[in-house]
């Protein structure tokens, strides 16, 4: 039992008890435990990734394995294990419709699917275990650019949590034993303007210490909840007056108080991690919210797009009360470090790296801002193809994956400099994962480990 408790509360979580400690832990973490790594920060330095690789010739490719079915979950890494999910059907063969388009109709498919959780050995790529979490006909249809397994697994080195929306929440241990599961019923992830536009669930779980945070904003329900990680018991649940969203929640600190940050259109805000008390609330922005909040030092960054607004903003972590959507960019109010009404991205979360903020849009536009002041440093088009995956960083380099399956590696800093363009061989809509000496990429049908060792 003592070993289980040690794993359930890893050292990095136990030491995080203030905003300064939280940011320090982002700088020092060596795992990639959830969506975009350590609390969506999107970077891992001292990783010693190779400068180049070639998928076709296997140059600097450690392993290249097939993943059945369709899934847009990012690889999660803890020590020598890699976790990923997929949904497998013998009939859903349409794949992903890439590119810039406005089609809203979902894929018509009512075949039986199997929702799977996989664990692979990081060194060899060999399968360690696989589990069938659920089998049945999907309760919600998918967008042509979506799948039935969009959310990324969260792990703390002992628990492995997969959230499949309407198909349930599952907690395994690292050896694949099912510890508990929860059924939240139908989570109808449908665009509120056109109810036939079902686009599937896409909010990943987040682990902090012995707590699990989930967000579910849908047409028929909207809530944020914190569960006991060891049992799945609900500690608190707050209902939300919110439209459908596809945002992953995050953790931030106000001094020594841990908070839950959530993005949204009618209810962007913060909750007390321990009690669920609403700390602050703000409405307005892009009316199809997708990006996750990102934390850097004492600031929380939100962005979204669609409709008349596409905000990109930096809010102070001591924010309280009901906050109005700013009327003027030059004077947004004391709760903001800075604010833009038309600089946000529709699909991607921002990357804050070495005091600079990078925002990559669907159309390939990359803008760089000073993270503290919001000053625009540069704007550049990476490529005119479409980008859904979020940018990540390591050792002074920014990694960006286009939907058609090209990896762009740019030099981090105040000037844009493209270092490499590397084809991956097929479409890729998934944010890469970074580990010690290894970059792991997911394409439409494969998972590829890049390493020179």
Secondary structure by P-SEA (a helix, b strand, c coil): caaaaaaaccccccccccaaaaaaaaacccccccccccccccccccccccccccccccccccbbbbbcccccccccccccbbbbcccccccccccccccccccccccccccbbbbbbbbbccccccccccccccccccccccccccccccbbbbbcccbbbbbccccbbbbbccccccccccccccccccccccccccccbbbbbbbcccbbbbbbbccccccccccccccccccbbbbbcccccbbbbbccccccbbbbbbbccccccccccccccccbbbbbccccccccccccccbbbbbccccccccccccccccccccccccccccccccccccccccccccbbbbbcccbbbbbcccbbbbbccccccccccccccccccccbbbbbcccbbbbbcccbbbbbbbbccbbbbcccccccbbbcbbbbbcccbbbbbccccccccccc
